[in-house]
Amino acid sequence: MWHLSSIKPLCVQLVLALPGLAMAQQAKPAHVILITIDGMRGEMITNPTIASENLKQMRAGGLFVDSIKGVTPAATYPSHTTIITGALPLRHNIFYNAPFMGNQPRTISYWYADSIKAETIWQAVTEKGGTVASLFWPVSTGSRHIKYNVPEYWSIKPNADQMAFLRANCSPAGLLDTLELHATGRLDMENFTAGSINRDVKEAYMANYIMNHYKPTLMTIHLITTDYAQHQTGTQSARTRRTIESADAAVGVILDNLRDHALLDSTLVIVTGDHGFVDVDRQVAPNTLLVKAGLLGKQYGTDWKACFHGAGAMSFLYLKRQNDTKTLRRVEKLLALLPDSVKGLFRVINREELAMLGCDPKVALAIEPIPGVDITNKRDGEVIQPCTGSTHGYSCGADHTALVAFGAGVKHEEKAAMKQTDIKRFILDLLY
């Protein structure tokens, strides 16, 4: 079993391997492994006090982009879909992690690949004769373009057997059983949750088995523990640092396997994030204003005229009747009448700007707080409430992520900025 304590020896191996890669890096890759570390901030690579030696070695020998500007909102599902489509949410159709359901509680997420309306990199690679594998990538369930697929998918039912639910939605049938038998051991909701410190490394073992036995042209992998920790404990907590170390260790396991199986010279490994994070201490609760004004019921399922739908650090206003200008004006007035001390914590984004950002055209307006302030869907209490942890989802780019690429097809280079919409094209240009 590979442990976090073996990071140091792995890093030494990487250093020794770098000189021999100089020529191979100029050749087109035969394989691309695209890894997202959910909530990856550039600091996770650039800060010398953070234990991310594998990511740092990738930077030293490959391409590093310090700032990747994401989409609006910079949330997990729309961001991951932009990475694989090169499109804004307006075109690819994944606007949030979960669709707005009217005044109803959340019952679904955007799980299914057929919800995506733009061409994916999975499709592009498949149509060029390549093979695609994927592990826990959002909005991938049921994709006909992924041959080996363990999707991000779960049941919202209380006390559901989540692993059984996931097992039934892998392709081909029995894939997760095979990975458990040969790579990870039996997985359950105690050892494979978002809060499990060893989850990312277990995903790496899955990736290695798939790479060694099926050699896909493209593999997409989503590592999640860093996101969970930052939401709960902030960007600088000991817990967050341990999850960064774990994610880095997972990357190291994959790089080590490629080297051991003579695949490193022909493979490009890309690590990026879906968004970064910003620490917060206050949150805006705009739905409390609507409840007090009689525009929204305090309970889900009641009659409503307007409702804010929170996504990360932003909140998007939906009207029951899309052309209800009277209600829209009432909401605008409610916001305008707030004290300056409250209004100074957020800005209102109108339909025209939302259209430029590629947001859902059904949204009447949006609220974006200043960095350091979050949004909540709560319907009771004051409009400004205390909170802890960190968040993401700002349109201003305060929560930008980064990218590092190492291996075939790239040389050592550092860039200041790149758009998330460019990643798909970047990969396809290198492959083909």
C-alpha positions as CSV (number, residue, x, y, z in Angstrom):
1,M,0.0,0.0,0.0
2,W,1.3,3.5,-1.0
3,H,1.2,6.0,1.9
4,L,1.5,9.8,2.2
5,S,4.9,9.3,3.9
6,S,6.4,8.2,0.6
7,I,6.0,11.6,-1.0
8,K,9.7,12.5,-0.5
9,P,11.2,9.4,-2.2
10,L,8.8,9.9,-5.1
11,C,9.9,13.5,-5.5
12,V,13.5,12.4,-5.7
13,Q,12.6,10.0,-8.5
14,L,10.9,12.8,-10.4
15,V,13.9,15.0,-10.1
16,L,16.1,12.3,-11.5
17,A,13.7,11.6,-14.3
18,L,13.4,15.2,-15.5
19,P,16.6,15.4,-17.7
20,G,15.7,12.4,-19.7
21,L,12.3,13.9,-20.6
22,A,13.7,16.9,-22.5
23,M,13.3,15.4,-26.0
24,A,10.1,13.4,-25.3
25,Q,8.3,16.6,-24.1
26,Q,8.5,17.9,-27.7
27,A,6.6,15.0,-29.2
28,K,2.9,14.7,-29.4
29,P,1.4,12.7,-26.6
30,A,-0.2,9.4,-27.2
31,H,-2.2,9.7,-23.9
32,V,-3.5,12.7,-21.9
33,I,-4.5,12.4,-18.2
34,L,-6.5,15.5,-17.2
35,I,-6.8,15.8,-13.4
36,T,-8.9,18.4,-11.6
37,I,-8.2,19.1,-7.9
38,D,-11.4,20.5,-6.8
39,G,-10.8,24.0,-5.4
40,M,-7.1,24.1,-6.5
41,R,-5.6,27.5,-5.8
42,G,-2.3,28.6,-7.4
43,E,-0.8,28.8,-3.9
44,M,-1.0,25.0,-3.6
45,I,1.8,24.9,-6.2
46,T,3.7,28.2,-5.6
47,N,3.8,28.3,-1.7
48,P,7.0,26.7,-0.5
49,T,5.4,25.9,2.9
50,I,2.7,23.7,1.3
51,A,3.6,20.0,0.9
52,S,2.9,19.6,-2.8
53,E,6.2,18.3,-4.1
54,N,4.9,16.4,-7.1
55,L,3.0,19.5,-8.4
56,K,6.1,21.6,-7.8
57,Q,8.2,19.1,-9.8
58,M,5.6,19.2,-12.6
59,R,5.9,23.0,-12.6
60,A,9.7,22.8,-12.7
61,G,9.7,20.6,-15.8
62,G,6.6,21.6,-17.6
63,L,4.0,24.4,-18.3
64,F,2.6,26.4,-15.4
65,V,-0.2,28.9,-15.7
66,D,-0.7,30.9,-12.5
67,S,-4.2,32.1,-13.2
68,I,-7.0,30.3,-15.0
69,K,-10.1,32.5,-15.2
70,G,-13.2,30.4,-14.8
71,V,-16.9,30.8,-15.7
72,T,-19.8,32.4,-13.9
73,P,-20.7,31.0,-11.5
74,A,-17.3,29.3,-10.7
75,A,-19.0,26.2,-9.3
76,T,-17.9,22.6,-9.7
77,Y,-20.4,21.4,-12.4
78,P,-20.5,24.3,-14.8
79,S,-16.7,24.7,-14.4
80,H,-15.9,21.0,-15.2
81,T,-18.3,21.2,-18.1
82,T,-16.5,24.3,-19.5
83,I,-13.2,22.5,-19.2
84,I,-14.3,19.6,-21.4
85,T,-16.4,21.7,-23.8
86,G,-14.5,25.0,-24.1
87,A,-17.9,26.7,-23.9
88,L,-19.7,29.0,-21.5
89,P,-22.7,27.7,-19.5
90,L,-25.1,29.4,-21.9
91,R,-23.9,27.1,-24.6
92,H,-23.2,23.9,-22.7
93,N,-26.4,24.1,-20.6
94,I,-24.9,23.3,-17.1
95,F,-25.6,26.5,-15.2
96,Y,-25.1,25.3,-11.6
97,N,-24.3,22.1,-9.7
98,A,-28.1,21.5,-9.5
99,P,-30.8,23.1,-11.7
100,F,-33.2,25.6,-10.2
101,M,-36.4,23.7,-9.4
102,G,-38.8,26.5,-8.7
103,N,-39.8,26.8,-5.1
104,Q,-39.0,23.1,-4.4
105,P,-36.2,21.5,-2.5
106,R,-33.2,20.1,-4.4
107,T,-33.9,16.6,-5.7
108,I,-31.4,16.2,-8.5
109,S,-28.0,17.5,-9.7
110,Y,-26.7,17.8,-13.3
111,W,-25.5,14.2,-13.3
112,Y,-26.2,13.0,-16.8
113,A,-23.9,13.6,-19.8
114,D,-26.9,14.1,-22.1
115,S,-27.6,17.4,-20.3
116,I,-24.5,18.8,-22.0
117,K,-25.5,20.6,-25.3
118,A,-22.0,21.4,-26.6
119,E,-19.4,19.0,-28.0
120,T,-17.2,17.5,-25.3
121,I,-13.6,16.5,-25.5
122,W,-14.7,13.0,-24.8
123,Q,-16.7,13.1,-28.0
124,A,-13.9,14.7,-30.0
125,V,-11.4,12.1,-29.0
126,T,-13.8,9.2,-29.6
127,E,-14.7,10.4,-33.1
128,K,-11.0,10.6,-33.9
129,G,-10.7,6.9,-33.0
130,G,-9.4,7.3,-29.5
131,T,-10.5,5.7,-26.2
132,V,-11.8,7.7,-23.2
133,A,-11.8,6.8,-19.5
134,S,-13.1,8.9,-16.6
135,L,-13.3,8.8,-12.8
136,F,-15.8,10.8,-10.8
137,W,-16.1,13.6,-13.4
138,P,-19.2,15.7,-12.9
139,V,-22.0,15.4,-15.5
140,S,-20.6,12.2,-17.0
141,T,-23.2,9.6,-16.1
142,G,-24.4,7.6,-19.1
143,S,-21.9,9.2,-21.5
144,R,-21.7,7.2,-24.7
145,H,-18.3,8.7,-25.4
146,I,-16.6,7.3,-22.3
147,K,-15.7,3.7,-22.6
148,Y,-14.5,3.2,-19.0
149,N,-16.6,5.4,-16.7
150,V,-17.0,5.7,-12.9
151,P,-19.1,8.8,-12.8
152,E,-19.8,11.3,-10.0
153,Y,-23.3,10.1,-9.1
154,W,-25.1,9.6,-5.8
155,S,-28.6,9.1,-4.4
156,I,-30.3,11.8,-2.4
157,K,-32.5,9.3,-0.6
158,P,-31.8,9.2,3.2
159,N,-29.7,6.2,4.3
160,A,-29.2,5.1,0.7
161,D,-26.4,2.6,-0.1
162,Q,-24.4,5.1,-2.1
163,M,-21.7,2.7,-3.3
164,A,-24.4,0.3,-4.6
165,F,-26.1,3.2,-6.4
166,L,-22.8,4.2,-8.0
167,R,-21.8,0.6,-8.8
168,A,-25.0,0.3,-10.9
169,N,-24.2,3.3,-13.0
170,C,-20.6,2.5,-14.0
171,S,-19.7,1.4,-17.5
172,P,-19.0,-1.2,-18.5
173,A,-21.0,-3.1,-16.0
174,G,-18.8,-4.5,-13.2
175,L,-16.0,-1.9,-13.7
176,L,-16.1,-0.7,-10.1
177,D,-16.0,-4.3,-8.9
178,T,-12.9,-4.9,-11.0
179,L,-11.2,-1.7,-9.7
180,E,-12.0,-2.7,-6.1
181,L,-10.6,-6.2,-6.7
182,H,-7.3,-5.1,-8.4
183,A,-6.7,-1.6,-7.2
184,T,-8.4,-0.3,-4.0
185,G,-10.0,-3.0,-2.0
186,R,-13.7,-2.8,-1.1
187,L,-15.0,0.8,-1.0
188,D,-17.8,2.0,1.4
189,M,-19.2,5.2,2.8
190,E,-16.7,5.2,5.6
191,N,-13.5,4.9,3.6
192,F,-14.6,6.7,0.4
193,T,-16.4,9.9,1.3
194,A,-15.5,13.5,0.4
195,G,-14.1,13.8,3.9
196,S,-11.9,10.7,3.6
197,I,-8.2,11.8,3.6
198,N,-7.2,8.7,1.6
199,R,-9.9,9.0,-1.1
200,D,-7.8,10.8,-3.7
201,V,-5.0,8.2,-3.5
202,K,-7.6,5.5,-4.0
203,E,-8.7,7.2,-7.1
204,A,-5.1,7.3,-8.3
205,Y,-4.9,3.5,-7.9
206,M,-8.1,3.2,-10.0
207,A,-6.5,5.4,-12.7
208,N,-3.4,3.3,-12.7
209,Y,-5.3,0.1,-13.3
210,I,-7.2,1.6,-16.1
211,M,-4.1,3.1,-17.7
212,N,-2.1,-0.1,-17.4
213,H,-4.8,-2.4,-18.8
214,Y,-6.8,-0.3,-21.3
215,K,-4.4,2.6,-22.2
216,P,-7.0,5.2,-23.0
217,T,-6.1,8.1,-25.2
218,L,-7.7,10.5,-22.7
219,M,-8.6,10.0,-19.0
220,T,-10.4,12.6,-17.0
221,I,-10.1,12.4,-13.2
222,H,-11.8,14.5,-10.5
223,L,-10.3,14.7,-7.0
224,I,-12.6,16.2,-4.4
225,T,-11.2,16.2,-0.9
226,T,-9.6,19.6,-1.1
227,D,-13.0,21.2,-1.9
228,Y,-14.8,19.6,1.1
229,A,-12.0,20.7,3.5
230,Q,-11.9,24.3,2.3
231,H,-15.6,24.7,2.5
232,Q,-15.7,23.4,6.0
233,T,-12.4,24.8,7.5
234,G,-11.1,27.5,5.2
235,T,-8.0,27.7,3.0
236,Q,-5.3,27.8,5.7
237,S,-6.5,25.1,8.1
238,A,-4.5,22.0,9.0
239,R,-7.2,19.9,7.5
240,T,-7.0,21.7,4.2
241,R,-3.2,21.3,4.1
242,R,-3.6,17.5,4.7
243,T,-6.0,17.3,1.8
244,I,-3.6,19.2,-0.4
245,E,-0.9,16.7,0.5
246,S,-3.2,13.9,-0.2
247,A,-4.2,15.3,-3.7
248,D,-0.5,15.8,-4.4
249,A,0.2,12.3,-3.3
250,A,-2.4,11.0,-5.8
251,V,-0.7,12.9,-8.6
252,G,2.6,11.3,-7.5
253,V,1.1,7.8,-7.6
254,I,-0.1,8.4,-11.2
255,L,3.3,9.8,-12.3
256,D,5.2,7.0,-10.6
257,N,3.0,4.4,-12.4
258,L,3.5,6.0,-15.8
259,R,7.3,5.8,-15.2
260,D,7.2,2.2,-14.0
261,H,5.2,1.2,-17.2
262,A,7.3,3.2,-19.7
263,L,4.4,5.5,-20.4
264,L,5.7,8.8,-19.0
265,D,7.5,9.8,-22.2
266,S,4.3,9.4,-24.3
267,T,1.8,10.8,-21.8
268,L,0.8,14.4,-20.9
269,V,-0.4,14.9,-17.4
270,I,-2.4,18.1,-16.8
271,V,-3.6,19.2,-13.3
272,T,-5.9,22.1,-12.9
273,G,-8.8,23.2,-10.8
274,D,-12.5,24.0,-11.4
275,H,-12.2,27.1,-9.2
276,G,-10.2,28.5,-6.3
277,F,-11.4,29.5,-2.8
278,V,-11.8,32.7,-0.8
279,D,-12.1,32.7,3.0
280,V,-15.4,34.2,4.3
281,D,-16.8,35.5,7.6
282,R,-20.2,36.8,6.6
283,Q,-23.0,35.7,4.2
284,V,-25.8,37.5,2.5
285,A,-29.3,35.9,2.7
286,P,-31.3,37.7,0.0
287,N,-34.3,35.3,0.2
288,T,-35.0,36.7,3.7
289,L,-36.0,40.0,2.0
290,L,-38.4,38.2,-0.4
291,V,-40.0,36.3,2.5
292,K,-40.6,39.5,4.4
293,A,-42.0,41.1,1.3
294,G,-44.5,38.3,0.7
295,L,-42.8,37.3,-2.6
296,L,-41.6,33.9,-1.3
297,G,-42.9,31.4,1.2
298,K,-40.8,30.5,4.2
299,Q,-41.2,26.8,3.3
300,Y,-40.4,25.0,0.1
301,G,-43.5,24.1,-1.9
302,T,-45.5,27.2,-1.1
303,D,-46.6,29.8,-3.6
304,W,-44.0,32.2,-4.8
305,K,-43.3,35.1,-7.1
306,A,-39.5,35.4,-6.8
307,C,-36.7,33.3,-5.5
308,F,-32.9,33.6,-5.3
309,H,-30.9,30.5,-6.2
310,G,-27.5,30.4,-4.6
311,A,-24.5,29.0,-6.5
312,G,-21.2,29.3,-4.8
313,A,-20.7,32.9,-3.8
314,M,-23.4,34.3,-6.1
315,S,-27.2,34.2,-6.1
316,F,-29.5,34.3,-9.1
317,L,-33.0,35.7,-9.1
318,Y,-35.7,33.6,-10.8
319,L,-39.3,34.9,-11.3
320,K,-42.2,32.5,-11.3
321,R,-43.4,34.4,-14.4
322,Q,-40.4,35.3,-16.4
323,N,-41.9,38.6,-17.8
324,D,-43.1,39.7,-14.3
325,T,-41.6,43.2,-14.4
326,K,-43.7,44.4,-11.5
327,T,-42.1,41.8,-9.2
328,L,-38.7,42.4,-10.6
329,R,-39.0,46.1,-9.8
330,R,-40.1,45.3,-6.2
331,V,-37.0,43.1,-5.7
332,E,-34.8,45.9,-7.1
333,K,-36.3,48.3,-4.7
334,L,-35.9,46.0,-1.8
335,L,-32.2,45.8,-2.6
336,A,-31.9,49.5,-3.2
337,L,-33.5,50.4,0.2
338,L,-31.0,48.3,2.2
339,P,-28.5,50.3,4.4
340,D,-25.3,51.4,2.7
341,S,-23.4,49.1,5.2
342,V,-25.2,46.2,3.7
343,K,-25.3,47.3,0.0
344,G,-21.5,47.8,0.2
345,L,-21.1,44.0,0.6
346,F,-22.5,43.1,-2.8
347,R,-23.2,44.3,-6.3
348,V,-26.3,43.7,-8.5
349,I,-25.7,42.3,-11.9
350,N,-28.3,43.0,-14.6
351,R,-29.5,40.8,-17.4
352,E,-27.2,42.4,-20.0
353,E,-24.1,41.6,-18.0
354,L,-25.4,38.1,-17.2
355,A,-25.8,37.4,-20.9
356,M,-22.2,38.5,-21.5
357,L,-21.1,36.1,-18.8
358,G,-23.0,33.2,-20.4
359,C,-25.4,32.7,-17.5
360,D,-28.9,31.2,-17.7
361,P,-31.1,33.6,-19.7
362,K,-34.0,33.0,-17.4
363,V,-32.3,34.8,-14.6
364,A,-33.7,38.3,-13.9
365,L,-30.7,39.6,-12.0
366,A,-27.9,38.3,-9.8
367,I,-26.1,39.3,-6.6
368,E,-22.3,39.0,-6.3
369,P,-20.8,39.7,-2.9
370,I,-17.4,41.2,-2.4
371,P,-14.6,38.7,-1.8
372,G,-14.8,37.5,1.8
373,V,-18.6,37.4,1.8
374,D,-20.7,34.4,0.9
375,I,-24.3,33.8,-0.2
376,T,-26.8,31.5,1.5
377,N,-30.3,30.3,0.5
378,K,-31.6,30.7,4.1
379,R,-35.0,32.2,4.4
380,D,-35.0,33.2,8.0
381,G,-32.8,35.5,10.1
382,E,-31.2,38.8,9.1
383,V,-30.0,39.6,5.6
384,I,-26.4,39.6,6.7
385,Q,-25.4,36.6,8.9
386,P,-22.0,35.3,10.3
387,C,-20.4,32.3,8.7
388,T,-17.0,30.5,8.6
389,G,-15.0,28.5,6.1
390,S,-14.4,29.5,2.5
391,T,-16.3,29.7,-0.8
392,H,-16.0,30.2,-4.5
393,G,-18.2,31.3,-7.4
394,Y,-17.3,35.0,-7.9
395,S,-17.5,36.4,-11.4
396,C,-14.7,38.9,-10.6
397,G,-12.1,36.1,-10.7
398,A,-11.0,36.4,-7.0
399,D,-11.3,32.6,-6.8
400,H,-9.2,31.8,-9.9
401,T,-7.5,28.5,-10.2
402,A,-4.2,27.4,-11.9
403,L,-2.9,24.8,-14.3
404,V,0.3,22.7,-14.6
405,A,1.1,20.3,-17.4
406,F,4.0,17.9,-17.6
407,G,5.2,15.3,-20.1
408,A,4.9,14.7,-23.8
409,G,4.0,17.7,-25.9
410,V,5.0,20.5,-23.5
411,K,8.2,22.3,-22.6
412,H,9.1,24.3,-19.5
413,E,7.2,27.5,-19.7
414,E,5.3,29.8,-17.3
415,K,2.3,31.9,-18.3
416,A,0.5,34.5,-16.2
417,A,-3.1,33.7,-17.4
418,M,-5.3,31.5,-19.5
419,K,-9.1,31.0,-19.8
420,Q,-10.8,27.9,-18.7
421,T,-12.5,27.9,-22.1
422,D,-9.1,27.3,-23.7
423,I,-8.3,24.0,-22.0
424,K,-10.2,21.7,-24.4
425,R,-8.6,23.3,-27.5
426,F,-5.1,23.2,-25.8
427,I,-5.5,19.4,-25.3
428,L,-6.8,18.6,-28.7
429,D,-4.1,20.6,-30.5
430,L,-1.5,18.6,-28.6
431,L,-3.1,15.3,-29.3
432,Y,-3.9,15.9,-33.0
